């Protein structure tokens, strides 16, 4: 310990004597360590930290798979849930939920909040008890039970002033008086942080609904049961699923033909979703920055060690061994790394605030991100690791001969030892440039991908469009006639507003996840016996929708008000028409939304409209069937499909948001209890659709920029050092007749050689690494030649600039002064 304290005191004295070196080193390390700590805090909160429930390892998500129809897992219907719950032997219990929205009315301003419908078993499965009151009872799942609601802590505090007397009181939810039975704890966020309240799912266990496959299932494994066992057990139950379906629906054949089975995943994987790939890419990127920073500092340390040869020789002459000398260097590197880590934590805290502010919607558990114990431990570990990375090279280098070092009197080292040290510094620069090129290439691919995404033609005109959602409570608008009449009246009033050019409404707008997926049969292409219908995006609309969004009518007649009074016509997208009737007119062809044998209603195709990228900008145009706003028959045993909540689109000749108040007033002039929800422009929706790509691109561009700067600084430092070491040689060359241009080219050549070697290794590394970006790229190959070429030229230009300054200084050397240089 006494020796350690002596090393620390000596190291602190030396670092105080070199304030410039100390400051540059600490700041360089702080950038690398801070970036890693910030991204690790996100990765830890989202990917690593267990879910905040009791025994989270036993919580799983239950899904269906069917390779014959989809590569993606899909959800459950209520009857499948009831069947699995009764038949399985691997789960303590199962529950389902479905995210939705709810309208709150009453004495306060009406508002729409994020809601989740849940079975009574959800809270016990998660083993989370309400902070106040209780959860739902099994009786509240039964049809006709007293309406109940559980509030989130945030909603209870914000809207009801954290009043403990709220329990047992009725509140208006979707026009229904629901009794508040519980308030959840402040740290409970299920299934997402936005959820404000929970409603019970009504299940008729004697005849559970099978029409809507929209419920997400979670379960708690029995002790000792693994995922493989649970999946195999439930897949066996799936094969018996046809027992609860009528024979005409052919469920047994569907299961066999499509390979339907059960998929049991850890719940944490379901919560994280696709964001894990992006976060791992970002963590790898900032790891590259740390390596480049360490290489930069290692070069500084090697250069500084050159100036301390006499000091080391003198200590060796006085009896200091290799361990003592190495310990001195490692002590300095450790102090610098810890100081860089401390400053890096401050940078990380600021970066986390920026990250959470800029992060696109959909990143789960973002509210849990922060500087906590694991992040502090991670920062300490990478700080110590960094100290080894850049401190070990001068610590392990061969000790100089005391007699030779003292005889040199501080002149530059020559011979094999000097060349070896130059090679070490050159290798560090090559490594920096290699890593910078790999990171910059990934960044360039993301920039190209974002440009491609921004240039995608979505199929509608987003300029000058204001959008909003009007959730109509079923209690106040119990029938389709009342709903249609309301929307017709509200659209008429909105169209009469100054600055409004047109208005329309539909059960879903592009890029918002609206509409329904519904199986269809076309009369010209009957479904073979035993096979199931193909699902198509189904949207219910009112007149004015296509004109307002700028979706062109390509064939047939326009959608008119009479189609609401006598439904029977549909409009299809061009891609769907081309799929079934290429080169022909689909006008007059008929389509049905359920198998014809089930007694459905045939609709006639009245028009073909332009394609729209409805699901996302990355996917191809969606095949859509547009129906008039009216109940759509799904068969005698199922409730008709009808959407009482529509999205409105309003085209304006003035800035869209300037009409928000006027539009809201027009709605409230008809029904003052309705919340005007999700008001935003269509341009905002389009921007949000590419938000994740833009966010990933931004972070990678910042990382690549930092890497390029650090790499250029490292190259500049090495070339400058080489120029200082060759001052006498340069003076001799110029005394013998070499001109300034020749001297400049000699120095530039050194930088160019290092750059070309770095580029060669970097291109090879980029070809191997950029394939990891495939899942986040759009319209760009991970080995895109244009990106590779552009980034290589950029890095070459930067390295030549970094070499030019030392070259110019070398060309300005005065021969006589150089010959006297020590």
Secondary structure, DSSP 8 states (H G I E B T S, - for coil): -HHHHHHHHHHHHHHHH-HHHHHHHHHHHHHHHHHHHHHHHHHIIIIIS--SSTTGGGEEEEEEEETTTEEEEE-B-HHHHHHHHHH-SSEEEEEEEEEEEEEEESSS--EEEEEEEE-THHHHHHT---SEE----GGGGSTT---EEEE-HHHHHHHHTT-GGGTT-EEEETTEEEEEEEE--TT---S-TT--EEEE----TTS---S---BEEEEEE-TT--HHHHHHHHHHHHTTGGGGS-GGG-HHHHHHHHT-EEEEEEHHHHHHTTHHHHHHHHHHHHHHHHHHHHHHHHHHHHHHHHTTHHHHHHHHHTT--HHHHHHHHHHHHHHHHHHHHHHHHHHHHHHHHHHHHH--TT-TTGGG-S--HHHHHHHHHHHHHHHHHHHHHHHHS----HHHHHHHTT----HHHHHHHHHHHHHHHHHHHHHHHHHHHHHHHHHHHHHHHHT---SS--TTEEEEEE---TTTS-SHHHHHHHHHHHHHHHHTSTTEEEEEEES--TTTT-SEEEEEEETTB---TT---EEEEEEEE-TTHHHHHT--EEEE----THHHHS--EEEEEHHHHHHHSTTS--TT-EEESS-GGGT--EEEEEEEE--B--S-SSS--B-EEEEESS-B---TTS--B--S-EEEEEEESS-GGGGHHHHHHHHHTT-TT--EEEEEEHHHHHHHHTHHHHHHHHHHHHHHHHHHHHHHHHHHHHHHHHHHHTHHHHHHHHHTT--HHHHHHHHHHHHHHHHHHHHHHHHHHHHHHGGGGGGG-SSS-TT-HHHHHHHHHHHHHHHHHHHHHHHHHHHT--HHHHHT--
